[in-house]
Amino acid sequence: MDDIEKETLTGSLRRGAVKKNVAAIHVSGKLTLLQRKLSNVLLLNAYDTLMSQQVHQIDARTLCMMIGYNSNDMDTLKQSLRGLAETVAEWDMLDEEGRQEWGVSSLLSYAKLKGGVCEYAYSPALAQKLDDPKVFALINLNIQRRFTSGHALALYENCYRFVRTGSTGWWSLDLFRRLMGVSESSYYEVYKHLNAKIIKPAVAEVNKTSNIVVTPETKKIGRSVSEIRFKIAENPQLSILDLDDGEGLRNSDIYKRMRALGVSDRLALQWMNEHDEAYVRKQVDYVAGQGGVKNPVSYLTAALKQDFSGSTVSSRNPTAQQPLSEKGAERAKRLEILQRLVSARSPTQRDADRRLFMSKLDGAALLDFENFGWVSSLNHAGIVAFWEEIAPGAFEAAE
């Protein structure tokens, strides 16, 4: 996602150090853990085209994989999508001219499942808010997958966007109960119950699981607790997992070179967090040295996945090597087809494909795939069979 240039902003938004102007998008806390994970995956899938496309698509198999449940369980997916369409997002913020803006929208304007594909859309007003990286903190999927409690994930989401502020600010207990999804329970109107069953367990899981550490503080009127806020600090043990704060990475020359090739901001930051900088540099050098590449982003994607700059897999460039045997030429052709298949997938889909295939491996096969990815010699037959399920008949040209 592209960061906003300060020069394009006006009014209070130009003052990046004025922490109180961080926007507040509150999502009703009635979502289940599965629905919260689903909403984040859908947002990640749509993020690069939030403003340029009204409708977004992701294959249902990938979607199920990314949120961690059985891909055949369409009833659960339908129920979760229905929950998102029935859930309200509310914002209260300053606009570019310093005027107060309040708004409300359903999380999804619609969703449908057809032919194994999930199609969905956001309302134009909410899409505009979600597209602004200064307003909405994109939740790292590697972190959200660790959560086992919906209340803990709800607390994390509502605290994380204030990480640079250091505090959520004071919330009334009514608002906090609404964010946690327990506003309709009289049991949690008693602070002792709310603290014991919701606050303490959620804080413990956020601090153990995520890239931030939160500390609750309360205000009282007389003897009764009336407001709560959470002090927020980065978790030094897990902060390396955070993909959202890319200010330092954006200053590197390798980031700028990738952007010049057409790589999106979010994808460039993701690759720089996933790989050693020297490795990324070697792949960028390789792609830049090929000349005449029609789609450098797709080519670089494949290069990072398969290490095109290395010399261990000679079949990546069959024309530049010694004549191959008939069997070797067939394998090289399959790898070429595989490269196209992988390149055609979105970043979210590629991550899901990799995770799904790895879930079937163990021992030496798993180690070889971790080292060589889709060009793993030990798993070649299984890899071809796996991708045949995704794209039937794709490898017929190699036979």
C-alpha positions as CSV (number, residue, x, y, z in Angstrom):
1,M,0.0,0.0,0.0
2,D,1.3,3.5,-0.9
3,D,2.0,5.7,2.1
4,I,0.6,9.3,1.9
5,E,3.0,12.0,1.0
6,K,2.8,14.8,3.7
7,E,2.9,17.4,1.0
8,T,-0.5,16.3,-0.4
9,L,-2.3,16.7,3.0
10,T,-3.8,19.9,4.4
11,G,-4.8,21.1,7.8
12,S,-4.2,19.0,10.9
13,L,-3.2,15.9,9.0
14,R,0.1,17.5,8.1
15,R,1.1,17.5,11.7
16,G,2.2,13.9,12.0
17,A,3.3,14.3,15.6
18,V,-0.2,15.4,16.8
19,K,-1.2,12.0,18.1
20,K,-4.8,12.9,19.1
21,N,-5.7,13.2,15.4
22,V,-5.2,9.5,14.8
23,A,-8.6,8.3,13.4
24,A,-10.8,5.9,15.3
25,I,-12.6,3.2,13.3
26,H,-14.5,1.1,15.7
27,V,-15.9,-2.2,14.6
28,S,-18.7,-3.9,16.6
29,G,-17.1,-6.5,18.8
30,K,-19.8,-9.1,18.1
31,L,-17.6,-10.8,15.5
32,T,-16.4,-14.3,16.3
33,L,-12.6,-15.1,16.2
34,L,-13.1,-16.7,12.8
35,Q,-15.0,-13.7,11.4
36,R,-12.3,-11.3,12.6
37,K,-9.7,-13.3,10.8
38,L,-11.9,-13.5,7.7
39,S,-12.4,-9.7,7.7
40,N,-8.6,-9.2,7.8
41,V,-7.9,-11.6,5.0
42,L,-10.5,-10.1,2.8
43,L,-9.0,-6.6,3.4
44,L,-5.5,-7.8,2.6
45,N,-6.7,-9.4,-0.6
46,A,-8.5,-6.2,-1.7
47,Y,-6.0,-3.7,-0.3
48,D,-4.1,-2.8,-3.5
49,T,-7.3,-2.1,-5.5
50,L,-9.7,-0.7,-2.8
51,M,-10.2,2.5,-4.7
52,S,-9.7,1.3,-8.3
53,Q,-12.2,-1.7,-8.1
54,Q,-15.6,-1.8,-6.6
55,V,-15.8,-5.6,-6.5
56,H,-13.1,-8.0,-5.2
57,Q,-12.6,-11.8,-5.6
58,I,-10.7,-14.5,-3.9
59,D,-11.1,-18.2,-4.4
60,A,-12.9,-19.9,-1.5
61,R,-10.2,-22.6,-1.1
62,T,-7.6,-19.9,-0.5
63,L,-9.9,-18.0,1.8
64,C,-10.6,-21.0,4.0
65,M,-6.9,-21.9,4.1
66,M,-5.9,-18.4,5.3
67,I,-8.3,-18.4,8.2
68,G,-7.6,-21.9,9.2
69,Y,-10.7,-24.1,8.6
70,N,-11.8,-26.9,6.4
71,S,-12.1,-25.8,2.8
72,N,-15.2,-28.1,2.4
73,D,-17.1,-26.3,5.2
74,M,-19.0,-23.9,3.0
75,D,-21.8,-23.4,5.7
76,T,-19.2,-22.0,8.1
77,L,-17.9,-19.6,5.4
78,K,-21.4,-18.5,4.5
79,Q,-22.2,-17.9,8.2
80,S,-19.0,-15.8,8.7
81,L,-19.6,-13.7,5.6
82,R,-23.2,-13.1,6.7
83,G,-21.8,-11.9,10.0
84,L,-19.5,-9.4,8.3
85,A,-22.4,-8.0,6.2
86,E,-24.5,-7.5,9.4
87,T,-21.7,-5.9,11.4
88,V,-21.3,-2.1,11.6
89,A,-18.1,-0.1,11.3
90,E,-18.2,3.4,12.8
91,W,-15.6,6.2,12.5
92,D,-15.2,9.6,14.1
93,M,-12.3,11.7,12.8
94,L,-11.0,14.9,11.4
95,D,-11.1,15.3,7.6
96,E,-8.4,16.9,5.4
97,E,-9.7,20.4,6.3
98,G,-9.8,19.8,10.0
99,R,-13.6,19.3,10.1
100,Q,-15.1,16.5,12.3
101,E,-16.5,13.6,10.3
102,W,-18.7,10.8,11.6
103,G,-19.8,7.9,9.5
104,V,-21.2,4.3,9.7
105,S,-21.2,1.4,7.3
106,S,-21.6,-2.3,7.2
107,L,-18.2,-4.1,7.0
108,L,-19.2,-5.7,3.7
109,S,-21.8,-4.2,1.4
110,Y,-22.4,-7.7,-0.1
111,A,-20.7,-11.1,-0.5
112,K,-21.5,-14.1,-2.7
113,L,-20.1,-17.5,-3.4
114,K,-20.2,-18.9,-6.9
115,G,-18.1,-21.4,-8.7
116,G,-15.7,-21.7,-5.9
117,V,-15.0,-18.0,-5.8
118,C,-15.9,-15.5,-3.1
119,E,-16.9,-12.1,-4.5
120,Y,-17.4,-9.2,-2.1
121,A,-17.5,-5.4,-1.9
122,Y,-17.1,-2.5,0.6
123,S,-19.2,0.6,0.6
124,P,-17.4,3.5,-1.1
125,A,-17.2,5.5,2.1
126,L,-15.6,2.6,4.1
127,A,-13.3,1.7,1.2
128,Q,-12.0,5.2,1.3
129,K,-11.2,5.0,5.0
130,L,-9.6,1.6,4.8
131,D,-7.4,2.7,1.9
132,D,-5.7,5.4,4.0
133,P,-2.7,3.8,5.8
134,K,-2.7,6.6,8.3
135,V,-6.3,5.7,9.3
136,F,-6.4,1.9,9.4
137,A,-3.7,-0.4,10.7
138,L,-3.5,-3.5,8.4
139,I,-3.3,-6.5,10.7
140,N,-0.4,-8.9,10.1
141,L,-1.9,-12.3,9.3
142,N,1.1,-14.1,10.7
143,I,0.1,-12.6,14.1
144,Q,-3.6,-12.9,13.9
145,R,-3.3,-16.7,13.2
146,R,-1.8,-17.1,16.6
147,F,-4.9,-15.8,18.5
148,T,-7.2,-18.3,20.1
149,S,-9.6,-15.9,21.7
150,G,-12.0,-13.5,19.8
151,H,-11.8,-11.0,22.7
152,A,-8.0,-11.0,22.6
153,L,-8.0,-10.4,18.8
154,A,-10.6,-7.6,19.3
155,L,-8.5,-5.9,21.9
156,Y,-5.4,-6.2,19.7
157,E,-7.1,-4.7,16.7
158,N,-8.5,-1.8,18.7
159,C,-5.1,-1.1,20.4
160,Y,-2.7,-1.7,17.5
161,R,-3.7,1.4,15.5
162,F,-2.6,3.5,18.5
163,V,0.8,1.9,18.7
164,R,2.6,5.1,17.7
165,T,0.5,7.1,20.1
166,G,1.4,4.9,23.0
167,S,-2.2,4.8,24.4
168,T,-5.7,4.3,23.2
169,G,-7.0,7.3,25.1
170,W,-9.9,6.9,27.6
171,W,-12.9,4.7,26.6
172,S,-16.1,4.6,28.6
173,L,-16.9,1.2,29.9
174,D,-20.0,1.2,27.7
175,L,-17.8,1.7,24.6
176,F,-15.3,-0.9,25.7
177,R,-18.0,-3.5,26.3
178,R,-19.3,-2.8,22.8
179,L,-15.9,-3.2,21.2
180,M,-15.5,-6.5,23.0
181,G,-18.9,-7.7,21.9
182,V,-20.4,-8.1,25.4
183,S,-22.6,-4.9,25.6
184,E,-25.8,-6.9,25.6
185,S,-24.8,-9.1,28.6
186,S,-25.9,-7.8,32.0
187,Y,-23.2,-10.0,33.6
188,Y,-20.5,-7.8,32.2
189,E,-22.0,-4.6,33.5
190,V,-20.3,-5.5,36.7
191,Y,-16.6,-4.4,36.3
192,K,-15.3,-7.3,38.5
193,H,-16.8,-9.8,36.0
194,L,-15.6,-7.8,33.0
195,N,-12.1,-7.6,34.4
196,A,-11.9,-11.3,35.4
197,K,-13.4,-12.8,32.3
198,I,-12.6,-10.4,29.5
199,I,-9.9,-7.9,30.3
200,K,-7.3,-10.0,32.1
201,P,-7.4,-13.0,29.7
202,A,-7.4,-10.8,26.6
203,V,-4.4,-8.7,27.9
204,A,-2.5,-11.8,28.7
205,E,-3.0,-13.3,25.3
206,V,-2.2,-10.0,23.4
207,N,1.1,-9.7,25.4
208,K,2.1,-13.3,24.9
209,T,1.0,-13.6,21.2
210,S,1.4,-10.3,19.5
211,N,3.9,-7.6,18.6
212,I,2.6,-5.2,21.2
213,V,2.4,-5.1,25.0
214,V,-0.8,-3.5,26.5
215,T,-1.4,-2.4,30.1
216,P,-4.9,-1.4,31.2
217,E,-5.5,1.7,33.4
218,T,-8.8,2.8,34.9
219,K,-10.6,5.9,36.1
220,K,-13.2,5.9,38.9
221,I,-16.2,7.9,39.9
222,G,-16.4,7.3,43.6
223,R,-15.7,3.6,44.0
224,S,-17.0,2.5,40.6
225,V,-14.7,2.2,37.5
226,S,-16.1,4.5,34.8
227,E,-13.4,4.5,32.0
228,I,-10.5,2.4,30.8
229,R,-7.5,3.0,28.5
230,F,-4.6,0.8,27.4
231,K,-1.0,1.9,27.4
232,I,0.8,0.4,24.4
233,A,4.4,-0.5,23.8
234,E,6.1,-2.6,21.2
235,N,6.9,-6.2,22.2
236,P,10.7,-6.4,21.6
237,Q,10.5,-10.2,21.2
238,L,7.9,-10.2,18.5
239,S,8.2,-6.8,16.8
240,I,10.2,-8.4,14.0
241,L,6.8,-9.9,12.8
242,D,5.3,-6.5,12.3
243,L,4.9,-5.7,8.6
244,D,3.1,-2.4,9.0
245,D,5.9,0.0,10.1
246,G,8.0,0.3,7.0
247,E,9.5,3.8,7.4
248,G,13.1,2.5,7.7
249,L,12.8,0.0,4.9
250,R,11.4,2.7,2.6
251,N,14.6,4.6,2.8
252,S,16.7,1.7,1.4
253,D,17.8,1.7,-2.2
254,I,16.6,-1.8,-2.8
255,Y,13.0,-0.7,-1.8
256,K,13.3,2.2,-4.3
257,R,14.5,-0.1,-7.0
258,M,11.6,-2.5,-6.5
259,R,9.1,0.4,-6.6
260,A,10.7,1.5,-9.9
261,L,10.0,-1.9,-11.3
262,G,6.3,-1.4,-10.4
263,V,6.2,-3.4,-7.1
264,S,3.5,-2.1,-4.7
265,D,4.6,-0.5,-1.4
266,R,3.0,-3.3,0.6
267,L,4.5,-6.1,-1.4
268,A,8.0,-4.5,-1.4
269,L,7.8,-4.2,2.4
270,Q,6.5,-7.8,2.7
271,W,9.4,-9.2,0.7
272,M,12.0,-7.2,2.6
273,N,10.6,-8.6,5.9
274,E,10.5,-12.2,4.5
275,H,13.9,-12.3,3.0
276,D,17.5,-11.2,3.8
277,E,18.3,-7.9,2.0
278,A,21.2,-9.4,0.2
279,Y,19.0,-12.1,-1.2
280,V,16.4,-9.6,-2.4
281,R,19.1,-7.5,-4.0
282,K,20.5,-10.5,-5.9
283,Q,17.0,-11.3,-7.3
284,V,16.4,-7.6,-8.3
285,D,19.8,-7.5,-10.0
286,Y,19.0,-10.7,-11.9
287,V,15.6,-9.4,-13.1
288,A,17.1,-6.0,-14.1
289,G,19.8,-7.8,-16.1
290,Q,17.4,-9.8,-18.2
291,G,16.2,-6.9,-20.4
292,G,12.9,-6.7,-22.2
293,V,10.9,-8.3,-19.3
294,K,7.3,-7.5,-20.0
295,N,6.1,-8.0,-16.5
296,P,9.0,-7.4,-14.1
297,V,6.8,-7.7,-11.0
298,S,5.6,-11.2,-11.8
299,Y,9.2,-12.1,-12.9
300,L,10.6,-10.8,-9.6
301,T,7.9,-12.7,-7.7
302,A,9.0,-15.9,-9.3
303,A,12.7,-15.0,-8.8
304,L,12.3,-14.5,-5.0
305,K,10.3,-17.8,-4.7
306,Q,12.7,-19.9,-6.7
307,D,16.1,-18.0,-6.4
308,F,16.7,-17.3,-10.0
309,S,20.1,-15.7,-9.2
310,G,21.4,-18.9,-7.8
311,S,23.2,-21.7,-9.7
312,T,21.6,-24.7,-7.9
313,V,18.7,-25.1,-10.3
314,S,20.0,-24.9,-13.8
315,S,16.7,-25.6,-15.4
316,R,15.5,-22.0,-14.6
317,N,17.1,-20.9,-17.8
318,P,17.3,-23.9,-20.1
319,T,18.6,-21.9,-23.1
320,A,21.7,-20.8,-21.3
321,Q,23.0,-24.3,-20.4
322,Q,24.2,-27.5,-21.9
323,P,21.7,-29.6,-23.9
324,L,19.3,-31.3,-21.6
325,S,18.2,-35.0,-21.7
326,E,14.7,-35.6,-22.8
327,K,13.6,-36.1,-19.2
328,G,15.5,-33.0,-18.1
329,A,13.9,-30.9,-20.8
330,E,10.4,-32.1,-19.8
331,R,11.1,-31.1,-16.2
332,A,12.5,-27.7,-17.3
333,K,9.2,-27.2,-19.2
334,R,7.2,-28.1,-16.2
335,L,9.2,-25.6,-14.1
336,E,8.6,-22.9,-16.7
337,I,4.8,-23.6,-16.6
338,L,4.9,-23.7,-12.8
339,Q,6.6,-20.3,-12.7
340,R,3.7,-18.8,-14.8
341,L,1.1,-20.4,-12.5
342,V,2.7,-19.1,-9.3
343,S,3.2,-15.6,-10.8
344,A,-0.5,-15.4,-11.7
345,R,-1.6,-15.8,-8.1
346,S,-2.0,-12.9,-5.8
347,P,0.4,-12.5,-2.8
348,T,-2.3,-13.8,-0.4
349,Q,-3.1,-16.8,-2.7
350,R,0.6,-17.6,-3.0
351,D,1.0,-17.6,0.7
352,A,-2.0,-19.9,1.1
353,D,-0.8,-22.3,-1.6
354,R,2.6,-22.6,0.1
355,R,1.1,-23.2,3.5
356,L,-1.3,-25.7,2.2
357,F,1.3,-27.7,0.3
358,M,3.7,-27.6,3.3
359,S,0.9,-29.0,5.6
360,K,1.1,-32.2,3.6
361,L,4.9,-32.6,4.1
362,D,7.2,-33.8,6.9
363,G,10.8,-34.9,7.4
364,A,13.2,-34.5,4.5
365,A,10.5,-33.5,2.1
366,L,9.5,-30.6,4.3
367,L,13.1,-29.5,4.7
368,D,13.7,-29.6,1.0
369,F,10.6,-27.5,0.2
370,E,11.5,-25.0,2.9
371,N,14.9,-24.6,1.2
372,F,13.9,-24.7,-2.5
373,G,10.2,-23.9,-2.6
374,W,8.3,-24.9,-5.7
375,V,11.6,-26.0,-7.5
376,S,12.2,-28.6,-4.8
377,S,13.5,-31.7,-6.6
378,L,12.4,-34.1,-3.8
379,N,8.8,-32.9,-4.1
380,H,8.6,-32.3,-7.9
381,A,6.0,-35.0,-8.5
382,G,3.8,-33.8,-5.6
383,I,4.2,-30.2,-6.7
384,V,3.0,-31.0,-10.2
385,A,0.0,-32.9,-8.8
386,F,-0.8,-30.1,-6.4
387,W,-0.9,-27.5,-9.2
388,E,-2.8,-29.8,-11.5
389,E,-5.6,-29.6,-9.0
390,I,-5.5,-25.8,-9.1
391,A,-5.1,-25.6,-12.9
392,P,-6.2,-28.9,-14.6
393,G,-4.3,-29.6,-17.8
394,A,-1.7,-26.9,-17.2
395,F,1.2,-29.3,-17.6
396,E,0.0,-31.1,-20.7
397,A,2.3,-29.0,-22.9
398,A,5.3,-30.4,-21.1
399,E,4.5,-34.1,-21.9
